[in-house]
Amino acid sequence: MTPAPESGRRANLLDFDLEGLAAFCASLGEKRFRATQLFRWIHQRGARDFDQMTDLAKSLRDKLKACATIEGLTVASRQASADGTIKWLFDVGGGNAVEAVYIPEDDRATLCVSSQAGCAVGCRFCSTGHQGFSRNLTTGEIVAQLWYAEHHLREQLGTRDRVISNVVMMGMGEPLQNYSALVPALRVMLDDHGYGLSRRRVTVSTSGVVPMIDRLAQDCPVALAVSLHAPGDALRDNLVPLNRKYPLAELLDACNRYLQHAPRDFITFEYCMLDGVNDQPEHARELIALVRGHGGRGVNCKLNLIPFNPFPQSGLTRSPHSRVAAFAALLSDAGIVTTVRKTRGDDIAAACGQLAGDVQDRTRVGERIARQRTVILKRAPAQAEAKES
């Protein structure tokens, strides 16, 4: 439930889940069923104008015109990939823009949604993290990405049927670091009066914010994907800095707790394949031991191997296809369900790890990464010399 806006300010109705909208309507002296009608108009029919809502009393429509709005995001640009992927850049004000990506497939159509302008986690292989962090998105800004994409695509395809079947919170940002805006947005996606998506078809991806994983299990359990990327703490500390705060043992404990509430009986572990960094047979064997042996019972999981999508600032390169295949074979032979993600939209920088809108960085991340890279480069010759000796 999203709180009502400050007095004198028009409320953006995209900010409300159904409970929040019911409370807002109650403040106008209206009954709950009016909120349900309004919610359907906005989300199921994509209405932008209160005058379109012909089954609402004119008196209510007049009230809404005076104190509310349905305000989406401005599309700054649209790019279409040769494979059918579409990427939109949405202006969120203050010099910031975020990206959302539509990925059509034979059996589903997925929208990848952003939760923050930038990201404060700073994973080495993610171009968003290299931009730094500006601010959290509001619930309305998260929902607006789905609202626009769904109804724009319906119009483009000439259909009234639902187009988007899956939503993944895998765009710009760490969703669980914007928890208060995320949960109402998820509820809008799941609500039968909204987009009617099943919990199995809405996925939150996290780099491992352990306390918020536990809260999500209680508040709004959906499918969970965890950015793992390394089989041990030393390597993961380097690739995913959040690991220093929530190391692997704590993270996997949280995953097992989440499984008690999750709509699926497994956690998806995402593993970005980095040439010479985390893609060797010994890494695969350590990963098998980790997910099979943690806590004496392991974690029921699926491994999603992601070919790295290079960008200049990372200093990293993609693992060769043969090495990815060999890594996947070791995991599969150990009985772990393993897939290699098909790269989509890389010709328009819409693939995994490539999303990077325009962010007014408040964290000066560029300076910090440059210092970190200098330290790594200075260490490399000494480490090579030590190995030779």
C-alpha positions as CSV (number, residue, x, y, z in Angstrom):
1,M,0.0,0.0,0.0
2,T,1.4,3.4,-1.0
3,P,0.7,6.4,1.2
4,A,-1.5,9.2,0.1
5,P,0.2,12.2,-1.4
6,E,0.8,15.5,0.4
7,S,-2.1,17.8,0.7
8,G,-2.5,20.1,-2.3
9,R,-0.4,17.9,-4.6
10,R,-2.0,15.8,-7.4
11,A,-1.6,12.1,-6.9
12,N,-0.1,10.0,-9.7
13,L,-2.4,7.0,-9.6
14,L,0.4,4.8,-11.0
15,D,1.9,5.1,-7.5
16,F,-0.9,3.0,-5.9
17,D,-1.4,-0.7,-5.6
18,L,-5.1,-1.6,-5.2
19,E,-5.1,-1.2,-1.4
20,G,-3.5,2.2,-1.8
21,L,-6.0,3.3,-4.4
22,A,-8.9,2.1,-2.2
23,A,-7.5,4.3,0.6
24,F,-7.2,7.2,-1.8
25,C,-10.7,6.8,-3.0
26,A,-12.0,6.6,0.6
27,S,-10.3,9.9,1.2
28,L,-12.6,11.3,-1.6
29,G,-15.7,9.8,0.1
30,E,-15.9,6.9,-2.5
31,K,-16.5,3.2,-1.9
32,R,-13.9,0.5,-2.5
33,F,-15.6,-0.8,-5.7
34,R,-14.8,2.6,-7.3
35,A,-11.1,2.0,-6.7
36,T,-11.4,-1.4,-8.4
37,Q,-13.1,0.1,-11.4
38,L,-10.4,2.8,-11.6
39,F,-7.6,0.3,-11.2
40,R,-9.0,-1.8,-14.1
41,W,-9.3,1.3,-16.3
42,I,-5.7,2.3,-15.7
43,H,-3.9,-1.1,-15.8
44,Q,-6.1,-3.4,-17.9
45,R,-7.3,-0.8,-20.4
46,G,-4.4,1.7,-20.3
47,A,-6.6,4.7,-19.8
48,R,-4.8,8.0,-19.4
49,D,-7.8,10.3,-19.3
50,F,-10.5,10.2,-16.7
51,D,-13.2,11.1,-19.3
52,Q,-12.5,7.7,-20.9
53,M,-13.8,6.0,-17.7
54,T,-17.5,6.1,-18.7
55,D,-18.8,3.8,-16.0
56,L,-17.5,6.2,-13.3
57,A,-19.9,8.8,-12.1
58,K,-19.2,12.3,-13.5
59,S,-18.9,13.6,-10.0
60,L,-16.0,11.2,-9.3
61,R,-14.4,12.0,-12.6
62,D,-14.5,15.7,-11.7
63,K,-12.9,15.0,-8.3
64,L,-10.2,13.0,-9.9
65,K,-9.4,15.7,-12.4
66,A,-8.9,18.1,-9.5
67,C,-6.6,15.9,-7.3
68,A,-5.1,13.1,-9.4
69,T,-3.3,12.3,-12.6
70,I,-2.2,9.2,-14.5
71,E,1.3,10.2,-15.4
72,G,3.6,7.8,-17.3
73,L,7.2,8.3,-18.3
74,T,8.5,10.2,-21.3
75,V,10.1,8.0,-23.9
76,A,13.5,9.5,-24.7
77,S,14.4,6.9,-27.3
78,R,13.4,3.5,-28.7
79,Q,15.7,0.9,-30.3
80,A,14.7,-2.3,-32.0
81,S,17.0,-5.3,-32.4
82,A,17.3,-7.6,-35.3
83,D,16.0,-10.4,-33.0
84,G,12.8,-8.5,-32.1
85,T,14.0,-7.2,-28.8
86,I,13.0,-3.6,-28.1
87,K,14.7,-1.2,-25.7
88,W,13.1,2.0,-24.4
89,L,15.0,4.8,-22.7
90,F,12.6,6.6,-20.2
91,D,13.3,10.1,-18.9
92,V,12.8,10.2,-15.2
93,G,13.8,13.8,-14.7
94,G,16.8,15.5,-13.1
95,G,19.1,14.4,-15.9
96,N,18.4,10.7,-15.3
97,A,17.0,8.1,-17.7
98,V,16.4,4.4,-17.2
99,E,16.0,1.6,-19.6
100,A,13.4,-1.2,-20.0
101,V,13.7,-4.1,-22.5
102,Y,11.0,-6.2,-24.2
103,I,12.1,-9.7,-25.2
104,P,9.6,-11.7,-27.3
105,E,10.0,-15.5,-27.5
106,D,7.9,-18.3,-28.9
107,D,6.3,-19.3,-25.6
108,R,6.5,-16.0,-23.6
109,A,7.1,-12.3,-23.8
110,T,9.3,-10.8,-21.1
111,L,9.7,-7.2,-19.9
112,C,12.9,-6.4,-18.1
113,V,12.2,-3.5,-15.7
114,S,14.5,-1.0,-13.9
115,S,14.1,-0.1,-10.2
116,Q,16.8,2.6,-9.7
117,A,18.5,5.3,-11.7
118,G,21.9,3.7,-11.6
119,C,23.1,1.2,-9.0
120,A,25.1,1.5,-5.8
121,V,26.2,-2.2,-5.7
122,G,29.0,-1.7,-8.4
123,C,29.4,-5.3,-9.7
124,R,32.5,-5.3,-12.0
125,F,30.7,-6.9,-15.0
126,C,27.7,-4.6,-15.0
127,S,27.7,-1.4,-17.0
128,T,24.9,0.1,-14.8
129,G,27.1,-0.2,-11.8
130,H,29.9,1.6,-13.5
131,Q,27.6,4.6,-13.9
132,G,27.1,5.0,-10.2
133,F,23.9,5.8,-8.5
134,S,21.5,8.7,-8.6
135,R,18.2,7.8,-6.9
136,N,15.5,5.2,-6.3
137,L,12.6,5.1,-8.7
138,T,9.1,5.6,-7.3
139,T,6.5,2.9,-7.4
140,G,4.8,4.8,-10.2
141,E,8.0,5.0,-12.2
142,I,8.5,1.2,-11.9
143,V,4.9,0.4,-12.9
144,A,5.0,3.0,-15.7
145,Q,7.5,0.9,-17.6
146,L,5.1,-2.0,-17.7
147,W,2.1,0.2,-18.2
148,Y,3.6,1.9,-21.3
149,A,5.1,-1.3,-22.8
150,E,2.0,-3.4,-22.4
151,H,-0.4,-0.9,-23.9
152,H,1.9,0.5,-26.5
153,L,2.6,-3.1,-27.8
154,R,-1.1,-3.9,-27.8
155,E,-1.8,-0.9,-30.0
156,Q,1.2,-1.7,-32.2
157,L,0.1,-5.4,-32.6
158,G,-3.6,-4.6,-33.0
159,T,-4.7,-6.8,-30.1
160,R,-6.6,-6.4,-26.8
161,D,-5.0,-9.6,-25.4
162,R,-2.2,-9.4,-22.9
163,V,1.2,-9.1,-24.6
164,I,3.6,-9.3,-21.7
165,S,3.5,-12.6,-19.9
166,N,6.6,-12.3,-17.7
167,V,8.3,-9.4,-15.8
168,V,11.9,-9.6,-14.5
169,M,13.2,-7.0,-12.2
170,M,16.6,-7.3,-13.8
171,G,17.0,-3.8,-15.3
172,M,19.0,-0.9,-13.9
173,G,19.4,-1.0,-10.1
174,E,19.3,-3.4,-7.2
175,P,15.5,-3.9,-6.6
176,L,15.8,-4.9,-2.9
177,Q,17.6,-1.6,-2.1
178,N,14.4,0.1,-3.2
179,Y,12.1,-2.2,-1.3
180,S,9.4,0.3,-0.2
181,A,8.7,1.2,-3.9
182,L,9.2,-2.3,-5.2
183,V,6.6,-4.2,-3.2
184,P,3.6,-2.1,-4.2
185,A,4.8,-2.3,-7.8
186,L,4.9,-6.1,-7.6
187,R,1.4,-6.1,-6.2
188,V,0.1,-4.1,-9.1
189,M,1.7,-6.7,-11.5
190,L,0.2,-9.6,-9.7
191,D,-3.3,-8.2,-9.0
192,D,-6.1,-9.8,-11.1
193,H,-7.5,-6.4,-11.5
194,G,-4.2,-5.1,-12.8
195,Y,-1.9,-7.2,-15.0
196,G,-2.8,-10.6,-13.5
197,L,0.7,-12.1,-13.7
198,S,1.3,-15.2,-11.7
199,R,4.0,-15.2,-8.9
200,R,6.0,-17.7,-10.9
201,R,6.1,-15.2,-13.8
202,V,7.4,-12.2,-11.9
203,T,11.1,-12.5,-10.9
204,V,13.1,-10.3,-8.6
205,S,16.8,-10.4,-9.2
206,T,19.2,-9.5,-6.4
207,S,22.9,-9.4,-5.7
208,G,22.2,-10.7,-2.3
209,V,20.6,-8.2,0.2
210,V,19.9,-10.8,2.8
211,P,17.5,-8.9,5.2
212,M,15.3,-7.9,2.3
213,I,15.2,-11.4,0.9
214,D,13.7,-12.4,4.2
215,R,11.2,-9.5,4.1
216,L,10.2,-10.3,0.5
217,A,9.4,-13.9,1.5
218,Q,6.9,-12.6,4.0
219,D,5.5,-9.6,2.1
220,C,5.3,-10.6,-1.5
221,P,7.0,-13.9,-2.5
222,V,7.7,-14.1,-6.2
223,A,10.3,-16.0,-8.2
224,L,13.8,-15.2,-6.9
225,A,17.0,-14.9,-9.0
226,V,20.3,-14.4,-7.2
227,S,23.4,-13.0,-8.9
228,L,26.0,-15.5,-7.7
229,H,28.9,-15.2,-10.2
230,A,31.5,-16.9,-8.0
231,P,31.8,-20.2,-6.0
232,G,33.7,-18.7,-3.1
233,D,33.8,-15.5,-1.0
234,A,37.3,-14.3,-2.1
235,L,36.3,-14.1,-5.8
236,R,32.8,-12.9,-5.1
237,D,34.1,-10.1,-2.9
238,N,35.9,-8.8,-6.0
239,L,33.1,-9.3,-8.5
240,V,30.0,-8.4,-6.3
241,P,31.1,-6.0,-3.5
242,L,27.9,-6.6,-1.5
243,N,29.4,-10.0,-0.7
244,R,31.6,-8.3,1.9
245,K,28.5,-7.4,3.9
246,Y,26.5,-10.6,3.2
247,P,28.9,-13.5,2.4
248,L,27.9,-16.6,0.7
249,A,27.0,-18.7,3.8
250,E,24.5,-16.0,4.9
251,L,23.1,-15.6,1.4
252,L,22.5,-19.3,0.8
253,D,20.9,-19.6,4.3
254,A,18.5,-16.8,3.2
255,C,17.8,-18.6,-0.1
256,N,16.8,-21.7,1.8
257,R,14.5,-19.7,4.0
258,Y,13.0,-18.0,1.0
259,L,12.2,-21.4,-0.6
260,Q,9.7,-22.1,2.2
261,H,7.5,-19.3,0.8
262,A,8.5,-19.1,-2.9
263,P,6.1,-19.9,-5.8
264,R,8.8,-22.1,-7.3
265,D,10.7,-25.0,-5.6
266,F,14.1,-23.6,-6.7
267,I,16.2,-20.5,-6.6
268,T,17.7,-19.3,-9.9
269,F,21.4,-18.6,-9.5
270,E,22.8,-16.3,-12.2
271,Y,26.5,-16.8,-13.1
272,C,28.1,-14.4,-15.6
273,M,30.9,-16.3,-17.5
274,L,34.1,-14.2,-17.4
275,D,37.1,-15.3,-19.4
276,G,39.9,-16.6,-17.1
277,V,38.1,-15.3,-14.0
278,N,35.4,-17.7,-12.9
279,D,35.0,-20.1,-15.8
280,Q,37.6,-22.8,-15.1
281,P,36.8,-26.5,-14.3
282,E,37.9,-25.9,-10.7
283,H,35.3,-23.1,-10.4
284,A,32.6,-25.5,-11.6
285,R,33.6,-28.1,-9.1
286,E,33.7,-25.5,-6.3
287,L,30.2,-24.3,-7.4
288,I,28.8,-27.9,-7.3
289,A,30.2,-28.4,-3.8
290,L,28.7,-25.1,-2.7
291,V,25.2,-25.6,-3.9
292,R,25.1,-29.3,-3.1
293,G,26.8,-29.2,0.3
294,H,25.8,-25.9,1.9
295,G,24.5,-26.4,5.4
296,G,24.7,-30.2,4.9
297,R,21.7,-30.2,2.5
298,G,22.5,-27.7,-0.2
299,V,20.2,-25.3,-2.0
300,N,17.5,-26.5,-4.5
301,C,18.5,-24.4,-7.5
302,K,18.8,-23.9,-11.2
303,L,22.0,-22.4,-12.7
304,N,21.7,-19.8,-15.4
305,L,25.0,-19.3,-17.2
306,I,25.2,-15.8,-18.8
307,P,27.7,-15.0,-21.5
308,F,29.3,-11.8,-20.5
309,N,28.4,-8.8,-22.6
310,P,31.7,-6.7,-22.7
311,F,31.9,-3.0,-22.3
312,P,35.2,-1.1,-22.3
313,Q,35.3,0.1,-18.6
314,S,35.0,-3.4,-17.2
315,G,38.4,-4.7,-18.3
316,L,36.8,-8.1,-18.7
317,T,36.1,-10.4,-21.7
318,R,33.6,-13.1,-22.5
319,S,34.4,-16.8,-21.9
320,P,34.8,-18.7,-25.1
321,H,31.7,-20.7,-26.1
322,S,33.6,-24.0,-25.7
323,R,34.5,-23.2,-22.2
324,V,30.9,-22.2,-21.3
325,A,29.7,-25.5,-22.8
326,A,32.3,-27.5,-20.8
327,F,31.3,-25.6,-17.6
328,A,27.7,-26.3,-18.2
329,A,28.4,-30.0,-18.8
330,L,30.2,-30.4,-15.5
331,L,27.2,-28.8,-13.7
332,S,24.6,-30.9,-15.6
333,D,26.6,-34.1,-15.0
334,A,26.4,-33.4,-11.3
335,G,22.6,-33.3,-11.6
336,I,22.2,-29.5,-11.4
337,V,19.7,-28.1,-13.8
338,T,21.7,-25.7,-16.0
339,T,20.9,-23.5,-18.9
340,V,23.0,-21.1,-21.0
341,R,21.2,-17.9,-21.5
342,K,20.7,-16.9,-25.1
343,T,22.0,-13.4,-25.6
344,R,19.3,-11.1,-26.9
345,G,19.4,-7.5,-28.0
346,D,23.2,-7.2,-27.8
347,D,23.2,-5.2,-31.0
348,I,21.3,-2.4,-29.3
349,A,23.1,-2.8,-25.9
350,A,20.0,-4.4,-24.4
351,A,21.5,-7.7,-23.2
352,C,22.2,-8.7,-19.7
353,G,24.6,-6.3,-17.9
354,Q,24.5,-3.7,-20.7
355,L,21.7,-1.5,-19.5
356,A,23.0,2.0,-18.8
357,G,20.7,4.9,-19.2
358,D,21.8,8.4,-18.3
359,V,22.6,8.8,-14.6
360,Q,23.7,11.8,-12.6
361,D,26.0,9.9,-10.3
362,R,26.0,11.0,-6.7
363,T,28.5,8.2,-5.7
364,R,31.6,9.2,-7.8
365,V,31.8,5.6,-8.8
366,G,34.0,6.3,-11.8
367,E,36.8,7.6,-9.6
368,R,36.5,4.6,-7.2
369,I,36.6,2.1,-10.0
370,A,39.6,3.8,-11.6
371,R,41.5,3.6,-8.3
372,Q,40.5,-0.1,-7.8
373,R,41.7,-0.9,-11.4
374,T,45.0,0.8,-10.7
375,V,45.5,-1.4,-7.6
376,I,44.6,-4.6,-9.5
377,L,47.0,-3.7,-12.3
378,K,49.8,-3.0,-9.9
379,R,49.2,-6.4,-8.1
380,A,49.2,-8.4,-11.4
381,P,53.0,-8.3,-12.1
382,A,53.9,-9.2,-8.5
383,Q,51.4,-12.1,-8.6
384,A,52.8,-13.3,-11.9
385,E,56.4,-13.1,-10.6
386,A,55.4,-15.0,-7.4
387,K,53.9,-17.8,-9.5
388,E,57.0,-18.1,-11.7
389,S,59.2,-18.4,-8.6
